[in-house]
C-alpha cells in the first residue's frame, strides 16, 4: 500500500512533497495502527480536513474488507487446495518485493546521512538476531529520541 500511496500523492498528484511524505511515514509508524491507514488519514486530513480523513480511511479499509469478505465467502472451502496455497505462497514474496523496492526511493527523498543508514542497519540486525533480546518498542523509542535530539541536517 505504501508504494501506491507514495506514487499517487507525491509523484502523480503532487499533493505533498517527498520529504513531507517521509516525515509523515515516520510519524505514521509511531502512531498505533496500520501504517498505510495512518498515512491515508494524514494525507486525507491535509487535503480536505476531517472529511478528507474519513474518505481516506474508507478508501483504505473498504477495498481490503471487500476482498477479505470475498475470500472468506468463496475460497474458504478451497483453503487446503494446492493451487490456492500456491497463490497465497506466491503473494508473500511479491509484497516483500514491493516494500524493498520502495526503500531506495524513500531514502533518496529523506536525504539520509551516513549515520542514519548505519543506525538503520544496526537496528535491523539486532532485531533479527535471536541472541539479542531487545523489544522493538525500545528500538522505536530510541529512534524517536535520536530523531528529535540530533542536530538538524545542513541544507546544501
ABEGO torsion letter per residue (X at the ends): XAAAAAAAAAAAAGABBAAAAAAAAAAAAABBEBAAAAAAAAAAAAAAEAAAAAAAAAAAAAAAAAAAAAAAAAAAAAAABAAAAAAAAAAAAAAAAAAAAAAAAAAAAAGBBAAAAAAAAAAAAAAABAABBBBAAAAAAAAAAAAAABBBBBBX
